[in-house]
Amino acid sequence: MDLTNFDLAPTVRTIRSIGGAVSSTAADNAKEVTYTAVGLGVLAYQRLQVRRREIERALRDLDER
């Protein structure tokens, strides 16, 4: 998953325009929440991949018996 072009600027601008004078603290909090959510999603995806490989390996071992 490539996040090099991941940009929160449009989201921050939207939050500021909706809330009027939204403080930078709220925008920073929204940014941190987004980063955390993306990070947790990446970790969950990686764990699923590892589990999938473990299951494939276990099934392959059963077939070899």
C-alpha positions in Angstrom: 0.0 0.0 0.0 1.6 3.2 -1.2 0.7 6.3 0.9 3.3 8.7 -0.6 0.5 10.7 -2.3 -1.8 10.6 0.6 -2.8 14.2 1.3 -5.1 15.5 4.1 -5.1 19.1 2.9 -8.5 18.8 1.2 -10.0 17.2 4.3 -8.6 19.9 6.6 -9.9 22.6 4.3 -13.3 21.0 4.4 -13.3 20.8 8.1 -12.3 24.4 8.4 -15.0 25.6 5.9 -17.7 23.6 7.7 -16.8 24.7 11.1 -16.0 28.3 10.2 -13.2 29.2 12.5 -12.1 25.7 13.4 -9.0 25.9 15.6 -5.8 24.4 14.3 -6.0 22.0 17.3 -9.2 20.4 15.9 -7.5 20.1 12.4 -4.4 18.6 14.0 -6.6 16.1 15.9 -8.4 15.1 12.7 -5.1 14.6 11.0 -3.8 12.4 13.8 -7.0 10.4 13.9 -6.7 9.8 10.2 -3.1 8.8 10.4 -3.9 6.4 13.3 -6.8 4.8 11.4 -4.7 4.3 8.3 -1.9 2.8 10.4 -4.2 0.4 12.1 -5.7 -0.6 8.8 -2.2 -1.3 7.4 -1.4 -3.4 10.5 -4.6 -5.3 10.2 -4.0 -6.0 6.5 -0.5 -7.3 7.3 -1.8 -9.6 10.0 -4.4 -11.0 7.6 -1.7 -11.7 5.1 0.4 -13.5 7.6 -2.6 -15.6 8.8 -3.5 -16.4 5.2 0.1 -17.7 4.6 0.0 -19.8 7.8 -3.3 -21.4 6.7 -1.9 -22.1 3.2 1.2 -23.7 4.7 -0.9 -25.8 7.1 -3.1 -27.0 4.2 -0.1 -27.8 2.0 1.4 -29.8 4.9 -1.9 -31.8 5.2 -1.8 -32.6 1.5 1.7 -33.9 1.7 0.9 -36.5 4.3 
